[in-house]
Amino acid sequence: MKKPSLEVHIPISPNQHFFTMNHYLLESFKVFAGDIYENTKFVFTVGSSEPWRDLSNELNWAKDYNVEWRWIDPKTFNKYSYFATAVERFKYKFESDMVLMLDADTMITGSLDQLIQHSYESNIFTGRLTPRSPFRTLKKPDYEWWKKVFNEASIEAKKKGEKGTKKYNGSNYHFFIPYFNHGVLLAPSSEMSKVGSTIYDEMEAVVRVKETVYKCQIGVCLAIMRHGILYQKLPKKFNFTFNFDQYRLIPDDDLQDVRICHYAGRGPIQKRVYFQDSDSVENMIKENFPHSCDQFFQRKVQAVHNSIKNL
């Protein structure tokens, strides 16, 4: 059985807050991800209006990992802003068997070997279904907005999909299509390249219907449907956004099996407070958090912190 190679693509801004998150993410991969780490390359896509600089020399810690820094073309960044930082990753010429797209505010907390092997052997695109519609604040039903987007993109709108977990009633259509949270996306390089081949066109179609901060997520959904890519729902343990209430009800046995923590959202552990530098991370480790989700993340971060400090 062949063990696939992996590229991990992470969008960032070039500042200390992101560099701290980057360092802890890479070390968490080394500590927790499993055998796949030895065959993994990390690519950071850097989006900024400031001039290019050599981050490989600036960040000494990065020399301990298989890392590449890629700056977005200034014209592209000026046109699309931070959306380009996320979308440009899909257009790369991938060199590995598998591609894992991660947000910068994620941390590996368990083995990824089985997940990556399954996606590789099944040739399947996996992501976590987003629990809320991108059109939830608008007056028309969810499905009516999706029909407009599909029509603009010349994609057939279907009334049900293989991944729906709730009865379709016109207001939860996003459960029936590959509308994924972008914190964690995994696919064979061939399938990720298909998404990249039309991703900017898909995003432009969304904007012609409605300007929205979710145009990247909707664009990827359109690309998956356009190219007939086989997709599958990712279990929440692989994109565990523990700052959101619906995740904090998890039974303790399930919590211990969480593989990727996504520390987005407004909870006790705020990334802009606790991931400014290694000192702020250390302060977070010393906090007395009462909830089991925060304690779980705290323990995992401590293991990564100790590994970085060689404690």
C-alpha positions as a printed Julia matrix, in Angstrom:
311×3 Matrix{Float64}:
   0.0    0.0     0.0
   1.51   3.29   -1.13
   1.83   6.03    1.47
   0.89   9.34   -0.2
   2.94  12.5    -0.04
   1.3   15.66    1.27
   1.38  19.42    0.75
  -0.13  21.65    3.42
  -1.16  25.09    2.17
  -1.79  27.89    4.67
  -2.79  31.52    3.9
  -1.17  34.18    6.07
  -0.41  37.85    6.55
   3.27  38.67    7.25
   3.1   39.7    10.92
   4.18  38.3    14.27
   0.7   37.11   15.23
   0.54  34.87   12.15
   4.15  33.74   12.52
   3.41  32.54   16.05
   0.38  30.57   14.88
   2.44  29.19   11.98
   5.22  27.99   14.26
   2.85  26.2    16.62
   0.89  24.66   13.74
   4.0   23.18   12.15
   5.3   21.84   15.45
   1.86  20.36   16.21
   2.12  18.49   12.91
   5.47  17.1    14.0
   4.19  16.1    17.46
   0.72  14.73   16.63
   0.05  14.15   12.9
   1.71  10.74   12.66
   3.89   9.16    9.98
   2.63  11.54    7.3
   4.77  14.34    8.77
   7.93  12.8     7.32
   6.51  13.15    3.8
   4.93  16.59    4.14
   5.8   19.96    2.65
   4.36  23.19    4.09
   3.57  26.11    1.77
   2.61  29.5     3.19
   0.8   31.84    0.82
   1.59  35.39    1.92
  -0.84  38.18    1.09
   0.06  41.79    1.76
   0.29  45.23    0.2
   3.75  45.67    1.73
   6.93  44.82   -0.22
   8.2   41.26   -0.48
  10.81  40.21    2.04
  12.78  37.03    2.61
  10.9   35.26    5.39
  13.09  32.17    5.15
  15.99  34.21    6.53
  13.88  36.33    8.83
  12.26  33.41   10.67
  14.97  31.13   12.01
  12.48  28.66   13.47
  11.14  27.87   10.0
  14.46  26.24    9.05
  13.49  23.26   11.2
  10.66  22.36    8.81
  10.13  21.68    5.11
   8.71  25.15    4.35
   8.21  27.35    1.31
   6.96  30.95    1.33
   5.03  32.24   -1.69
   4.03  35.87   -1.96
   0.93  36.78   -3.94
   1.39  39.09   -6.91
   0.66  42.64   -5.67
  -1.85  43.3    -8.47
  -3.83  40.19   -7.53
  -3.76  41.11   -3.85
  -4.82  44.69   -4.51
  -7.77  43.45   -6.58
  -9.03  40.72   -4.25
  -7.44  41.62   -0.9
  -7.22  38.78    1.62
  -9.61  36.68   -0.47
  -6.72  36.18   -2.9
  -4.58  34.8    -0.07
  -7.1   31.99    0.37
  -8.01  31.4    -3.29
  -4.58  31.61   -4.93
  -3.56  28.38   -3.17
  -5.94  26.35   -5.34
  -4.18  27.47   -8.53
  -0.74  26.12   -7.7
   0.9   23.29   -9.6
   0.9   20.7    -6.84
   3.84  18.33   -6.52
   2.47  15.93   -3.89
  -0.19  13.23   -4.04
  -2.45  14.97   -1.52
  -3.24  18.59   -0.68
  -4.42  19.81    2.71
  -5.71  23.37    2.94
  -5.59  24.71    6.51
  -6.44  28.02    8.09
  -3.61  29.55   10.08
  -5.64  29.28   13.31
  -5.64  25.48   13.34
  -3.59  23.02   15.35
  -3.06  19.3    14.89
  -4.06  17.34   17.99
  -4.08  13.73   16.74
  -3.08  11.4    13.92
  -4.05  12.29   10.34
  -2.61   9.16    8.72
  -5.89   7.28    8.3
  -7.82  10.29    7.0
  -5.22  11.12    4.36
  -4.84   7.5     3.29
  -8.62   7.16    2.89
  -8.96  10.33    0.82
  -6.04   9.25   -1.36
  -7.36   5.76   -2.03
 -10.94   6.98   -2.58
  -9.94   9.98   -4.72
 -12.32  12.06   -2.65
 -12.57  15.74   -1.66
 -13.39  16.17    2.05
 -14.48  19.16    4.1
 -16.62  20.08    7.06
 -20.12  21.21    6.09
 -20.71  24.78    7.26
 -23.62  24.82    9.74
 -24.98  28.21    8.66
 -26.09  29.43    5.25
 -24.08  32.26    3.66
 -27.43  33.89    2.85
 -28.96  33.51    6.32
 -29.33  37.27    6.93
 -31.17  37.92    3.66
 -34.93  37.95    3.18
 -35.37  35.34    0.44
 -35.18  31.61    1.31
 -31.78  30.0     1.18
 -32.55  27.93   -1.91
 -33.66  30.98   -3.91
 -30.24  32.6    -3.45
 -28.44  29.38   -4.35
 -30.55  29.09   -7.53
 -29.47  32.61   -8.53
 -25.82  31.76   -7.96
 -26.11  28.47   -9.85
 -27.85  30.18  -12.75
 -25.18  32.88  -12.91
 -22.46  30.22  -12.89
 -24.36  28.0   -15.39
 -24.58  25.09  -12.96
 -27.69  23.0   -12.49
 -29.3   23.5    -9.07
 -30.28  20.22   -7.49
 -32.81  19.95   -4.71
 -30.99  17.28   -2.79
 -27.48  15.96   -2.44
 -25.69  12.97   -1.04
 -24.43  14.79    2.03
 -27.7   16.22    3.36
 -28.36  15.38    7.0
 -31.58  17.37    7.38
 -34.85  17.35    5.48
 -34.79  19.93    2.71
 -37.3   22.7     3.44
 -36.02  25.6     1.34
 -34.04  27.26    4.12
 -31.21  24.77    4.72
 -30.13  23.95    1.17
 -26.47  24.42    2.11
 -26.63  21.06    3.93
 -27.22  19.3     0.61
 -24.23  20.61   -1.36
 -20.46  20.81   -0.73
 -20.56  24.17    1.02
 -17.51  23.61    3.21
 -15.81  25.57    5.94
 -12.35  26.44    4.66
 -10.54  25.77    7.91
  -9.75  22.23    6.74
 -10.03  20.94    3.15
  -8.37  17.76    1.93
  -8.22  16.28   -1.56
  -5.95  14.49   -4.02
  -3.89  17.02   -5.96
  -5.74  16.22   -9.2
  -9.1   17.17   -7.64
  -7.76  20.27   -5.92
  -6.32  21.39   -9.26
  -9.76  21.09  -10.86
 -11.1   23.51   -8.27
  -8.21  25.88   -8.97
  -8.86  25.84  -12.71
 -12.12  27.8   -12.33
 -12.06  29.2    -8.78
 -11.71  32.88   -9.74
 -14.49  32.56  -12.32
 -16.72  30.92   -9.7
 -16.02  33.69   -7.23
 -16.78  36.36   -9.82
 -20.14  34.68  -10.54
 -20.99  34.88   -6.84
 -20.14  38.57   -6.71
 -22.38  39.3    -9.72
 -25.29  37.94   -7.68
 -24.33  39.22   -4.24
 -21.14  40.61   -2.74
 -20.44  38.52    0.34
 -17.53  37.62    2.61
 -18.39  33.98    1.86
 -17.66  34.22   -1.86
 -14.58  31.97   -1.56
 -16.5   29.18    0.18
 -19.35  29.45   -2.31
 -16.85  29.53   -5.16
 -15.23  26.27   -4.07
 -18.7   24.72   -3.77
 -19.48  25.75   -7.34
 -16.18  24.36   -8.62
 -16.73  20.99   -6.92
 -20.19  20.75   -8.5
 -19.05  22.0   -11.92
 -16.27  19.42  -12.23
 -18.26  16.55  -10.74
 -15.73  16.02   -7.96
 -16.59  13.24   -5.54
 -16.92  14.74   -2.07
 -17.55  13.62    1.46
 -18.49  15.24    4.75
 -15.56  15.58    7.14
 -16.31  14.48   10.73
 -16.16  17.36   13.19
 -13.15  15.88   14.96
 -11.08  16.95   11.94
 -12.25  20.58   12.09
 -13.22  21.12   15.7
 -14.1   24.8    16.15
 -14.39  24.55   19.9
 -15.18  28.23   20.5
 -18.66  27.71   19.02
 -21.46  26.59   21.33
 -22.62  23.6    19.27
 -19.15  22.06   19.53
 -18.78  22.57   23.27
 -21.44  19.94   24.0
 -19.17  17.14   22.81
 -18.93  14.05   25.09
 -15.54  13.68   26.75
 -14.71  10.41   24.95
 -15.25  12.1    21.59
 -13.27  15.15   22.68
 -10.2   13.01   23.35
 -10.33  11.83   19.71
 -10.28  15.33   18.16
  -7.55  15.5    15.5
  -7.59  19.15   14.36
  -8.59  22.06   16.58
  -9.74  25.23   14.85
  -9.51  28.06   17.34
 -11.57  30.6    15.41
 -14.54  32.38   16.96
 -15.25  34.26   20.16
 -14.52  32.01   23.09
 -12.27  32.07   26.15
  -9.21  31.24   24.03
  -8.81  34.2    21.69
  -6.09  33.85   19.08
  -5.29  37.56   19.03
  -4.73  37.47   22.78
  -2.9   34.17   23.23
  -0.97  33.76   19.97
   0.88  37.06   19.7
   4.19  35.46   20.67
   5.54  32.54   22.68
   5.1   34.46   25.94
   1.39  34.96   25.31
   1.08  31.25   24.47
   2.75  30.46   27.76
   0.27  32.73   29.53
  -2.59  30.78   27.94
  -1.1   27.51   29.13
  -1.11  28.84   32.71
  -4.76  29.98   32.61
  -7.41  28.12   34.62
 -10.08  27.42   32.0
 -13.16  25.65   33.44
 -14.5   24.06   30.23
 -13.22  20.68   29.05
 -12.82  21.86   25.42
 -10.5   24.68   26.45
  -8.61  22.36   28.77
  -8.14  19.83   25.97
  -6.73  22.47   23.64
  -4.6   23.86   26.44
  -2.99  20.46   27.06
  -2.26  19.97   23.37
  -0.73  23.44   23.07
   1.41  22.75   26.13
   2.78  19.58   24.51
   3.64  21.56   21.37
   5.12  24.42   23.4
   7.28  22.0    25.36
   8.47  20.42   22.12
   9.43  23.81   20.71
  11.29  24.71   23.89
  12.79  21.21   24.16
  11.33  20.82   27.64
